Amino acid sequence: MKLPVIRQIQRTCSREQIETAIHVLENTSEAVSLKPEEVDVIGELISNMCGALEVHQLIADGMPEKDAANQFMKKVLGSIDK
């Protein structure tokens, strides 16, 4: 996950647009002709979009954008340490 990518997606796309893109990428990832590297890239894009959705929700709940992004990344890093 890359915070600059998550921020860009969150700032420029609506929740509905992100959900649609995730749906398209999930379906695309099931194509049998894809190479493992391509599936990895799609997975990275999906994870960044899911992160953007979480940041969207934190902001909708009243958290400032900067704090929402930082809290999300702390959550991600905390889950990696475990």
N, C-alpha and C positions, 0 to 999 in steps of 0.2 A: 504494500500500500504506500502510496505517495501522497503526503498531505497537500502539496501544491496542486496535484491533479484533482484530489477530492474537493479542494476549495474552488477550483475552476468549474467543476461540474455543478457544485452546490450553488454557486453564484449565478451561473448562466442558464441553468435548466430548472424547470419546475419539477415537482415531485412526480407528476404524471409522465413527463418526458423521460425521466430517469427510469421509472418502472417499465415503460415501454421499451427502452433501450436494453434493459436487463433481460426482458422477455425475448427480444430478438436475438441477443447474444447467447442466451441459454439454448434456444432452438438451433442456432447456427453451430454451436459447439457439438451438437449431436451428429453432424455430417460425417459420414464414414471416411471421406477423402481428406480430412484434416490431418496434418502432421502433429505429433505431440507438442512441438514448439508453438504451433498455432493455437492449440487448445490452451496452453499455458498463458499465452498473451490474452486470449479471451477471458480466461479465469482472472487474470490480473485486472482487466478492465471491469469485470463484474464486481470484484471485491472493492475497487475504488468507487464504483457507483453505489454499492451498498453502504459504503462509508459516507458518501454524500447524502444518502437518504437519512442516515442516523444523525448527521450534523443538521440537516433540514429540520428533523424532529426536535432536536435540542433547542434550536432557534425558535421554532414554533411554540415551544414550552416556555419561552421567555428569556432564554440565555443569550447573551451577546455573542456575535459570530466568532470572535477570536476565542472566547472562553469555550464555546461549543466545540470548535476544532481541536483545541488543546485537550479538553476532557476526552474527546473521542480517541485521540492518539494515546493518551495515558491509559485508556481502557485497552487499546490494542497492545501496547507495550507490556502492560500488566499481564495480559493473557499469554504473551510469549514467554515471560519469565517463569510461568508455572509449569 
